[in-house]
Amino acid sequence: MQSSQLDFFPILMQLLLVVAFVAGIIIISGKLGPKRSSKIKDQNFECGIESVGNARIPFSVKYFLVAILFVLFDVEVIFLYPWAINFKELGIEGMVKMVIFMLLLLVGFFYIIKKKALEWE
């Protein structure tokens, strides 16, 4: 084997070990687990309440809009972490850039508040 192929050998071994372990656990639990079934055990169970009606009712678009906005602002807040770690090295230029970033974030936040995107009906 060449040296570049040997570099990937530990990764390949770990991948094979993980796949074998997961497959082994699934097979062993299937063999050792209980196999008794009955009409009551095979029924759907969700919070102890009998399901009534169709589960495929449409959701309000507001639900998805709030979820997308949450993810958007959550991802933007993640950008604060590297800045906080390198705060001293970035100096005043880094501070100015972060203030501009935060102002843009606040403008977007006030815009969605003005449009009442976060109000639930």
VMD Tcl script that draws the C-alpha trace (Angstrom):
set ca {
  {0.00 0.00 0.00}
  {1.10 3.53 -0.64}
  {1.48 6.02 2.20}
  {-1.62 8.00 1.11}
  {-3.71 4.82 1.28}
  {-2.30 4.02 4.70}
  {-3.47 7.40 5.96}
  {-7.09 6.34 5.47}
  {-6.70 2.89 7.00}
  {-7.64 3.95 10.59}
  {-10.75 5.72 9.29}
  {-11.76 2.66 7.30}
  {-11.20 0.40 10.32}
  {-13.29 2.66 12.56}
  {-16.08 2.80 9.97}
  {-16.13 -1.00 9.66}
  {-16.11 -1.38 13.44}
  {-19.03 1.02 13.84}
  {-21.10 -0.66 11.11}
  {-20.40 -4.12 12.58}
  {-21.26 -2.93 16.09}
  {-24.58 -1.35 15.03}
  {-25.56 -4.35 12.91}
  {-24.61 -6.71 15.73}
  {-26.66 -4.81 18.31}
  {-29.71 -4.76 16.02}
  {-29.44 -8.49 15.31}
  {-28.85 -9.42 18.97}
  {-31.76 -7.29 20.22}
  {-34.02 -8.84 17.58}
  {-33.04 -12.36 18.68}
  {-33.16 -11.76 22.44}
  {-36.14 -9.39 22.59}
  {-39.70 -10.45 23.42}
  {-41.78 -11.72 20.54}
  {-45.24 -11.72 22.04}
  {-47.82 -9.75 20.11}
  {-51.49 -9.22 20.67}
  {-54.27 -7.07 19.32}
  {-53.80 -4.51 22.10}
  {-50.00 -4.38 21.75}
  {-50.22 -3.90 17.98}
  {-52.51 -0.85 18.25}
  {-51.16 2.62 17.60}
  {-50.34 4.49 20.78}
  {-49.93 8.20 21.09}
  {-50.25 9.90 24.46}
  {-52.98 7.48 25.52}
  {-55.57 9.19 23.33}
  {-57.45 7.40 20.58}
  {-56.77 9.04 17.25}
  {-59.80 10.59 15.60}
  {-60.03 11.96 12.09}
  {-57.40 12.53 9.45}
  {-53.86 13.30 10.56}
  {-53.12 15.21 7.36}
  {-54.71 18.55 8.21}
  {-53.05 21.64 6.74}
  {-50.89 23.83 8.98}
  {-50.95 27.59 8.92}
  {-48.18 29.24 6.94}
  {-47.44 31.28 10.07}
  {-46.11 28.15 11.74}
  {-43.53 27.64 9.02}
  {-42.70 31.34 8.84}
  {-41.96 31.48 12.58}
  {-39.83 28.33 12.30}
  {-37.82 29.72 9.39}
  {-37.30 33.05 11.16}
  {-36.16 31.25 14.29}
  {-33.59 29.24 12.33}
  {-32.46 32.37 10.46}
  {-31.84 34.40 13.61}
  {-30.40 31.41 15.43}
  {-27.80 30.88 12.69}
  {-26.94 34.58 12.69}
  {-26.31 34.47 16.43}
  {-23.84 31.62 15.84}
  {-21.62 34.15 14.06}
  {-21.17 35.96 17.39}
  {-19.17 33.09 18.90}
  {-16.03 33.31 16.68}
  {-16.10 37.07 17.04}
  {-16.24 36.80 20.84}
  {-13.34 34.33 20.85}
  {-11.14 36.59 18.67}
  {-12.37 39.88 20.12}
  {-8.95 41.20 21.19}
  {-7.14 40.17 17.99}
  {-9.74 41.83 15.74}
  {-9.32 45.22 17.39}
  {-11.44 48.25 16.59}
  {-12.00 47.13 12.99}
  {-13.59 43.89 14.19}
  {-15.72 45.85 16.64}
  {-16.99 48.19 13.90}
  {-17.81 45.24 11.63}
  {-19.70 43.48 14.43}
  {-21.65 46.65 15.27}
  {-22.66 46.89 11.58}
  {-23.65 43.20 11.62}
  {-25.72 43.66 14.79}
  {-27.41 46.78 13.38}
  {-28.38 44.85 10.23}
  {-29.66 42.05 12.44}
  {-31.73 44.50 14.47}
  {-33.11 46.16 11.31}
  {-34.26 42.73 10.10}
  {-35.71 41.92 13.51}
  {-37.66 45.19 13.70}
  {-38.86 44.65 10.13}
  {-40.38 41.26 10.97}
  {-41.91 42.75 14.14}
  {-43.43 45.58 12.05}
  {-44.82 43.05 9.56}
  {-46.24 41.08 12.55}
  {-44.54 37.92 11.32}
  {-44.06 36.63 14.87}
  {-47.65 37.20 16.04}
  {-49.61 34.00 16.40}
  {-53.28 34.02 15.40}
}
mol new
graphics top color blue
foreach p $ca { graphics top sphere $p radius 0.5 }
foreach p [lrange $ca 0 end-1] q [lrange $ca 1 end] { graphics top cylinder $p $q radius 0.2 }
display resetview
